């Protein structure tokens, strides 16, 4: 017998993004999908991966990630947030570690949240591998 969860109401963009990363770290697919809008226009792009559009495709992408069994730990850095009455955008550097003493890496991530009748929900998550950081001074003009 399955027990249905009452979907949480996230009262701010920060609440929903915190729940998103917590669900990621615990590999909880139901908690993860509770952070997303139930809409066919949601979009998720994992680092180096293809674009997933729609609720079922996004859910399947997380099912595949969580099936790996490796615990991921996230730390966000250089967070920039733009928020309006009904839409918010967060850009951050995701520092992640796979396993207890495992591989470390970084991704540049953008999360877009929308205020819905059920509270704030994610409508887009796009993460790309972060370029290597160099201590050498940049050459040429900045764009």
C-alpha positions as CSV (number, residue, x, y, z in Angstrom):
1,X,0.0,0.0,0.0
2,X,1.5,3.3,-1.0
3,X,1.2,6.4,1.0
4,X,0.7,9.6,-0.9
5,X,2.5,12.7,0.3
6,X,0.9,16.0,0.5
7,X,3.0,18.3,-1.7
8,X,4.9,20.9,0.3
9,X,4.2,24.6,-0.2
10,X,7.4,26.4,-0.7
11,X,6.9,30.0,0.3
12,X,10.1,31.4,-1.3
13,X,12.5,30.7,-4.1
14,X,15.2,30.0,-1.5
15,X,12.9,27.3,0.2
16,X,12.4,25.4,-3.1
17,X,16.0,25.5,-4.1
18,X,17.1,24.3,-0.7
19,X,14.6,21.4,-0.9
20,X,15.9,20.7,-4.5
21,X,19.5,20.2,-3.4
22,X,18.4,18.3,-0.2
23,X,16.4,15.9,-2.4
24,X,19.4,15.6,-4.7
25,X,21.7,14.7,-1.8
26,X,19.3,12.1,-0.3
27,X,18.4,10.7,-3.8
28,X,14.7,11.1,-2.9
29,X,12.8,11.1,-6.2
30,X,9.4,12.0,-4.7
31,X,11.0,14.9,-2.7
32,X,12.9,16.0,-5.9
33,X,9.8,16.0,-8.1
34,X,7.8,17.9,-5.4
35,X,10.2,20.8,-6.1
36,X,9.2,20.9,-9.8
37,X,6.2,22.4,-11.4
38,X,3.9,19.7,-12.7
39,X,4.0,21.1,-16.2
40,X,4.9,19.8,-19.7
41,X,7.1,22.9,-20.3
42,X,9.6,22.3,-17.5
43,X,13.2,21.8,-18.6
44,X,16.2,20.1,-17.0
45,X,19.8,19.8,-18.4
46,X,22.4,18.0,-16.4
47,X,26.1,18.6,-17.0
48,X,27.1,17.2,-20.4
49,X,23.6,15.7,-20.8
50,X,20.7,16.1,-23.1
51,X,17.7,18.4,-22.6
52,X,14.7,16.9,-20.8
53,X,11.4,18.6,-21.4
54,X,8.2,17.7,-19.5
55,X,7.5,16.3,-16.1
56,X,7.9,12.6,-17.0
57,X,11.2,13.2,-18.9
58,X,12.6,15.3,-16.0
59,X,11.6,12.6,-13.5
60,X,13.2,9.9,-15.6
61,X,16.5,11.9,-15.8
62,X,16.6,12.0,-11.9
63,X,15.6,8.3,-11.6
64,X,18.7,7.5,-13.8
65,X,21.0,9.8,-11.7
66,X,19.7,8.4,-8.4
67,X,20.0,4.8,-9.5
68,X,23.8,5.1,-9.6
69,X,23.9,4.9,-5.8
70,X,26.7,7.4,-5.4
71,X,26.0,10.0,-2.7
72,X,26.4,13.6,-4.0
73,X,27.1,16.5,-1.7
74,X,26.6,20.1,-3.0
75,X,28.0,23.4,-1.8
76,X,26.8,26.5,-3.7
77,X,29.1,29.4,-4.2
78,X,28.9,32.8,-5.9
79,X,25.1,32.8,-5.7
80,X,23.3,35.5,-7.7
81,X,19.5,35.8,-7.3
82,X,17.0,37.8,-9.3
83,X,13.5,37.8,-8.0
84,X,10.2,39.3,-9.2
85,X,6.7,38.8,-7.9
86,X,6.1,35.6,-9.8
87,X,9.5,34.5,-11.2
88,X,13.0,34.0,-9.8
89,X,16.4,33.0,-11.2
90,X,19.3,31.7,-9.3
91,X,22.8,31.3,-10.8
92,X,25.5,29.6,-8.8
93,X,28.6,27.5,-8.9
94,X,27.8,24.0,-7.7
95,X,30.8,22.4,-5.9
96,X,30.0,18.8,-5.7
97,X,31.6,15.7,-4.2
98,X,30.7,12.2,-5.3
99,X,31.0,9.7,-2.4
100,X,32.6,10.2,1.0
101,X,36.2,10.7,-0.3
102,X,35.3,10.7,-3.9
103,X,35.6,12.8,-7.0
104,X,35.1,16.5,-6.7
105,X,33.9,18.8,-9.4
106,X,32.1,22.0,-10.2
107,X,29.2,23.0,-12.4
108,X,27.7,26.3,-13.3
109,X,24.0,26.1,-12.6
110,X,20.9,28.2,-13.3
111,X,17.6,27.5,-11.6
112,X,14.4,29.2,-12.6
113,X,11.5,29.2,-10.2
114,X,7.9,30.3,-10.7
115,X,5.3,31.1,-8.2
116,X,2.4,28.7,-8.7
117,X,-1.0,28.3,-6.8
118,X,0.9,25.6,-4.8
119,X,3.9,27.8,-3.9
120,X,7.2,28.3,-5.6
121,X,8.3,25.5,-8.0
122,X,11.3,24.9,-10.3
123,X,10.6,25.2,-14.0
124,X,14.2,25.1,-15.3
125,X,17.5,23.6,-14.0
126,X,20.5,23.9,-16.3
127,X,23.9,22.8,-15.2
128,X,27.1,22.8,-17.3
129,X,30.6,21.7,-16.3
130,X,32.5,24.6,-14.9
131,X,35.6,25.6,-16.8
132,X,38.9,25.0,-14.9
133,X,40.0,27.9,-12.7
134,X,43.4,29.3,-13.6
135,X,45.6,31.6,-11.4
136,X,47.1,33.0,-14.6
137,X,46.0,36.5,-15.5
138,X,43.5,36.7,-18.3
139,X,44.8,37.9,-21.6
140,X,42.9,40.0,-24.1
141,X,39.8,42.1,-23.7
142,X,37.0,41.0,-21.4
143,X,33.6,40.4,-22.9
